[in-house]
Amino acid sequence: MKPQLDLFLSRAARPRIEPALRQGRRAIAGKLTGKLAGKPLASKLPLPARWQDGVRFPFLGRDILLCLDGGRDSIALCGETLHLPLPPQADETQIKDSVQGWLQTQARRAIAAQLAAACPRLGMALPPWRLSFAAGVWGSVDAAGCLRLSWRLVHLAPEDMGRVIGRFLPQLHAAAAMPELWADAVPA
């Protein structure tokens, strides 16, 4: 097996390995820079300890007041107040689930808008993406080249959200290059 590996490394693959390593090094450095710069991780956001009427939580970089409003038919954001169509006696789980469902819907819209703005600037097509529900990370690129972004990005200001998303887009190029890198490894 070792002679095949030597042959693989000595032929066309070596010139493609070094650029892939450089791209990976830049991606790792970007992640470390973000952590060292004190950017809050998804698990470190100032979220309410208890979900109840009158609590405040971050939404697109500003604080929103939660108001239980049983007289409404649907959730509505009016200025800095999110009105939930729940009665005052609603339990905490019901409140949290309603708010998080609304936040996830808003996250899909905000992330789609950020991607639609960033991709043309970088000269790339809109990548396949989906919301991630992982806690503690903003996003990742999976082996298939799909961008996974945390719905919790909706807590950040739009410019911060754009910077976070912008850090993951170059990783798509690296992920796309990887199948080409190993294409020569398959024996003929």
C-alpha positions as CSV (number, residue, x, y, z in Angstrom):
1,M,0.0,0.0,0.0
2,K,2.9,2.4,0.8
3,P,4.2,2.4,-2.8
4,Q,0.7,3.5,-4.0
5,L,0.7,6.4,-1.5
6,D,4.2,7.4,-2.6
7,L,3.2,7.3,-6.2
8,F,0.0,9.4,-5.4
9,L,2.0,12.0,-3.5
10,S,4.7,12.3,-6.1
11,R,2.3,12.9,-9.1
12,A,-0.3,15.5,-9.6
13,A,-1.6,15.6,-6.0
14,R,1.3,17.4,-4.3
15,P,0.6,20.8,-6.0
16,R,-3.0,20.6,-4.8
17,I,-2.2,19.6,-1.3
18,E,-0.3,22.8,-0.3
19,P,-3.1,25.2,-1.4
20,A,-5.6,23.1,0.5
21,L,-3.5,23.3,3.6
22,R,-3.1,27.0,3.3
23,Q,-6.9,27.5,2.9
24,G,-7.4,25.3,6.0
25,R,-4.8,27.3,8.0
26,R,-6.6,30.5,7.1
27,A,-10.0,29.1,8.2
28,I,-8.5,28.0,11.5
29,A,-6.8,31.3,12.0
30,G,-10.1,33.1,11.3
31,K,-11.9,31.0,14.0
32,L,-9.2,31.7,16.5
33,T,-9.2,35.4,15.7
34,G,-13.0,35.5,16.4
35,K,-12.6,33.7,19.7
36,L,-9.7,35.9,20.8
37,A,-11.5,39.1,19.8
38,G,-14.1,38.3,22.4
39,K,-17.0,37.5,20.0
40,P,-19.7,35.9,22.1
41,L,-20.4,32.3,21.3
42,A,-24.0,31.1,20.8
43,S,-24.0,29.6,24.3
44,K,-22.7,32.9,25.9
45,L,-25.5,35.2,24.8
46,P,-27.4,37.1,27.5
47,L,-30.6,35.1,27.3
48,P,-33.3,35.1,29.9
49,A,-33.0,32.6,32.8
50,R,-36.8,32.3,32.8
51,W,-39.1,32.9,29.9
52,Q,-42.0,34.9,31.2
53,D,-44.0,38.1,30.5
54,G,-41.8,41.2,30.7
55,V,-38.5,39.5,30.1
56,R,-36.0,41.0,27.6
57,F,-33.9,39.1,25.1
58,P,-31.6,40.0,22.2
59,F,-32.9,40.2,18.6
60,L,-30.8,41.5,15.7
61,G,-28.5,43.3,18.2
62,R,-31.2,45.1,20.2
63,D,-33.2,44.1,23.3
64,I,-36.8,43.1,22.8
65,L,-39.4,43.1,25.5
66,L,-41.7,40.0,25.6
67,C,-45.4,40.7,26.2
68,L,-48.0,38.0,26.6
69,D,-51.1,39.2,24.8
70,G,-53.9,36.6,24.7
71,G,-56.1,39.0,22.7
72,R,-53.9,38.6,19.6
73,D,-54.3,36.1,16.8
74,S,-50.6,35.9,15.9
75,I,-47.1,36.8,17.1
76,A,-46.3,40.5,16.3
77,L,-43.2,42.6,16.7
78,C,-44.3,46.2,17.4
79,G,-41.3,48.5,17.9
80,E,-39.2,46.9,20.6
81,T,-42.0,44.6,22.0
82,L,-42.7,41.1,20.8
83,H,-46.4,40.3,21.5
84,L,-47.1,36.6,21.9
85,P,-50.7,35.4,21.5
86,L,-50.6,33.5,24.8
87,P,-52.6,34.1,28.0
88,P,-50.9,35.5,31.1
89,Q,-51.1,32.0,32.7
90,A,-49.1,30.3,29.9
91,D,-46.3,28.1,31.2
92,E,-42.6,28.8,30.7
93,T,-42.1,26.0,28.2
94,Q,-45.0,27.2,26.0
95,I,-43.5,30.7,26.1
96,K,-40.0,29.6,25.3
97,D,-41.1,27.3,22.4
98,S,-43.2,30.1,20.9
99,V,-40.4,32.7,21.1
100,Q,-37.8,30.3,19.7
101,G,-40.1,29.2,16.9
102,W,-40.5,32.9,15.9
103,L,-36.8,33.5,16.3
104,Q,-36.0,30.6,14.0
105,T,-38.3,31.9,11.3
106,Q,-36.7,35.3,11.6
107,A,-33.2,33.7,11.5
108,R,-34.0,32.0,8.2
109,R,-35.0,35.4,6.7
110,A,-32.0,37.3,8.1
111,I,-29.5,34.6,7.2
112,A,-30.9,34.3,3.6
113,A,-30.6,38.1,3.2
114,Q,-27.0,38.1,4.5
115,L,-26.0,35.3,2.2
116,A,-27.7,37.0,-0.8
117,A,-25.7,40.1,-0.1
118,A,-22.3,38.4,0.7
119,C,-22.1,35.8,-2.1
120,P,-22.1,38.3,-5.0
121,R,-19.4,40.4,-3.3
122,L,-17.3,37.2,-3.0
123,G,-18.0,36.2,-6.6
124,M,-19.7,33.0,-5.6
125,A,-23.1,31.4,-6.1
126,L,-25.6,31.1,-3.2
127,P,-24.5,27.9,-1.4
128,P,-26.8,25.2,-0.1
129,W,-27.5,26.0,3.5
130,R,-29.7,25.2,6.4
131,L,-30.3,26.2,10.0
132,S,-28.3,24.5,12.7
133,F,-29.6,23.8,16.2
134,A,-26.3,23.1,17.7
135,A,-25.5,25.2,20.8
136,G,-22.1,26.9,21.3
137,V,-21.1,27.2,17.6
138,W,-22.2,29.7,15.0
139,G,-21.9,27.4,12.0
140,S,-20.0,24.8,10.0
141,V,-19.5,23.4,6.6
142,D,-20.4,19.7,6.3
143,A,-18.6,17.1,4.1
144,A,-21.1,17.6,1.3
145,G,-20.3,21.4,1.1
146,C,-23.5,22.5,2.8
147,L,-23.3,25.5,5.0
148,R,-25.0,25.0,8.4
149,L,-25.6,28.2,10.4
150,S,-27.0,28.5,13.9
151,W,-30.4,30.0,14.2
152,R,-29.0,31.9,17.3
153,L,-27.3,34.2,14.9
154,V,-30.6,36.1,14.9
155,H,-29.6,37.5,18.3
156,L,-26.6,39.4,16.8
157,A,-26.7,42.8,15.1
158,P,-26.9,42.4,11.3
159,E,-23.3,43.6,10.8
160,D,-22.0,41.0,13.3
161,M,-24.2,38.3,11.7
162,G,-22.7,39.3,8.3
163,R,-19.1,39.0,9.6
164,V,-19.8,35.6,11.1
165,I,-21.4,34.3,7.9
166,G,-18.6,35.8,5.9
167,R,-16.0,33.7,7.9
168,F,-17.7,30.5,6.8
169,L,-18.1,31.3,3.1
170,P,-14.4,30.8,2.2
171,Q,-14.6,27.4,3.9
172,L,-17.0,26.3,1.1
173,H,-14.2,26.8,-1.5
174,A,-11.9,24.6,0.6
175,A,-14.6,21.9,1.0
176,A,-15.3,22.0,-2.7
177,A,-11.6,21.5,-3.5
178,M,-11.2,18.4,-1.3
179,P,-13.0,15.9,-3.6
180,E,-10.7,17.0,-6.5
181,L,-7.7,16.5,-4.2
182,W,-8.5,12.9,-3.6
183,A,-9.7,12.1,-7.1
184,D,-6.2,10.9,-8.2
185,A,-6.0,8.5,-5.1
186,V,-8.4,6.0,-6.7
187,P,-6.3,3.3,-8.4
188,A,-7.1,2.9,-12.1
